[in-house]
Amino acid sequence: MYGETNWALRPGRPEDVEPMAELRAEVMREDLVRLGRYDEHRVRQRLRDGFSPAHTSVIELDGALAGCVTVRPDENGDGLYLEHFYLAPGTQGRGLGTAVLRELLDRADADGVTVRLVVLQGSAARRLYEREGFRFESEDPVDVLMVRTPRPRAAGR
């Protein structure tokens, strides 16, 4: 498990786009192939097209690149949309994703805002999101839209 001290979020920078596009291609390949949707170019271009350094954080583990996550205002302007949450394969399954997600959700809870995200059908990541309070909202043959309403702040926090 990852402790509180060896990972950090740093603000995204324009030069992060290519490493993040490569990470996306690596992390999503298996699920996209399973769904018949993998395209070498499109998997990278989708991140490039939507990349926003202002809304992206780079996840560093012991000072090295470990992943990324984007949290931007949703289209209604009254909540947040979480996307491009990718962890390098060697860091997965050991609590880093949970730790990062909890920090982001604590911020959303403090602001009293709803968070939405899309996860691929059959993705193992869905279990993480469900554990952290996301619930099914809608789906199509490829994507599942999930939503999490803000949790009340505990007394003394």
C-alpha positions in Angstrom: 0.0 0.0 0.0 1.1 3.5 -0.7 1.5 5.8 2.3 0.7 9.4 2.4 4.2 10.6 1.9 5.6 9.0 -1.2 3.1 10.3 -3.8 2.1 13.8 -4.9 0.0 15.7 -7.4 1.7 18.4 -9.3 0.0 20.8 -11.8 0.0 19.7 -15.4 2.2 21.4 -17.9 1.9 21.6 -21.7 4.8 19.3 -22.1 3.0 16.5 -20.2 0.6 15.8 -23.1 2.8 13.3 -24.9 3.8 11.2 -21.9 0.1 11.2 -20.9 -1.0 10.2 -24.4 1.4 7.3 -24.3 0.3 6.3 -20.8 -3.4 6.3 -21.9 -2.6 4.1 -24.9 -0.8 1.6 -22.7 -3.4 1.5 -19.9 -6.5 1.4 -22.1 -5.3 -1.0 -24.7 -6.6 -4.2 -23.2 -10.1 -2.9 -22.5 -10.4 -1.1 -25.9 -9.2 -4.3 -27.7 -11.8 -6.3 -25.7 -14.5 -3.8 -26.8 -13.3 -3.8 -30.4 -12.5 -0.1 -30.2 -8.7 0.0 -30.1 -7.1 2.3 -32.6 -3.3 3.2 -32.3 -3.8 6.8 -33.4 -7.2 7.6 -31.9 -6.3 6.3 -28.4 -3.6 9.0 -28.2 -5.3 11.7 -30.1 -8.4 11.7 -27.8 -6.2 12.7 -24.9 -4.3 15.3 -27.0 -7.5 16.8 -28.2 -8.9 17.2 -24.7 -5.7 17.9 -22.8 -6.0 20.9 -20.4 -2.9 21.6 -18.3 -5.0 23.9 -16.1 -7.3 21.0 -15.1 -4.8 18.2 -15.1 -2.6 16.9 -12.3 0.4 14.7 -12.8 0.7 11.9 -10.2 4.3 11.4 -9.1 5.5 8.5 -7.0 8.8 9.0 -5.2 9.3 11.9 -7.6 8.8 9.9 -10.8 5.9 10.0 -13.2 3.2 7.5 -12.1 0.0 8.8 -13.8 -2.3 11.6 -14.4 -5.9 12.8 -13.7 -8.0 15.6 -15.0 -10.8 17.2 -13.0 -12.7 19.9 -14.9 -16.0 21.8 -14.4 -18.8 19.8 -16.0 -20.8 21.1 -18.9 -23.5 22.5 -16.6 -20.9 24.3 -14.5 -22.4 23.0 -11.2 -20.2 20.0 -10.7 -17.0 18.3 -11.8 -16.0 15.8 -14.4 -13.2 13.4 -13.7 -11.4 12.0 -16.7 -8.0 10.8 -18.0 -7.3 9.0 -14.7 -4.4 6.7 -15.6 -1.8 5.0 -13.5 1.3 3.3 -14.9 0.8 -0.5 -14.8 3.6 -1.0 -12.3 1.8 1.2 -9.8 -1.7 -0.3 -10.1 -3.4 -2.5 -7.5 -1.4 -1.2 -4.5 -3.6 1.6 -3.3 -2.2 4.6 -5.2 -5.4 5.1 -7.3 -7.5 4.9 -4.1 -5.3 7.5 -2.3 -5.4 9.9 -5.3 -9.1 9.5 -5.8 -9.9 10.0 -2.2 -7.9 13.3 -2.1 -9.7 14.6 -5.2 -13.1 13.5 -3.7 -12.3 15.2 -0.4 -11.8 18.4 -2.3 -15.1 18.0 -4.2 -16.9 17.2 -0.9 -15.5 20.3 0.7 -16.9 22.3 -2.2 -20.2 20.5 -2.1 -20.1 19.4 -5.7 -21.2 16.3 -7.6 -18.5 14.4 -9.6 -19.2 12.5 -12.8 -17.0 10.2 -14.8 -17.2 7.7 -17.6 -15.6 4.2 -17.3 -15.4 1.6 -20.1 -17.8 -1.3 -19.9 -16.1 -4.2 -18.0 -13.2 -2.1 -16.8 -11.7 -3.1 -13.4 -11.6 0.6 -12.5 -15.3 0.5 -12.0 -14.8 -1.3 -8.7 -12.6 1.5 -7.4 -15.2 4.1 -8.3 -18.0 2.1 -6.7 -16.0 1.7 -3.5 -15.6 5.5 -3.4 -19.3 6.2 -3.7 -19.9 6.5 -7.5 -23.2 5.0 -8.7 -24.4 4.0 -12.1 -26.2 6.8 -14.0 -26.4 5.6 -17.6 -24.6 3.4 -20.2 -24.2 2.6 -23.8 -22.4 -0.4 -25.4 -18.9 1.1 -24.7 -19.2 3.5 -21.7 -20.8 3.7 -18.3 -21.5 7.1 -16.8 -21.2 7.2 -13.1 -22.0 9.9 -10.6 -21.1 10.7 -7.0 -22.9 13.2 -4.9 -20.9 15.1 -2.2 -20.7 13.5 1.2 -21.3 15.7 4.2 -18.1 16.7 6.0 -17.5 14.9 9.3 -17.6 17.0 12.4 -14.1 18.3 13.3 -12.6 17.9 9.8 
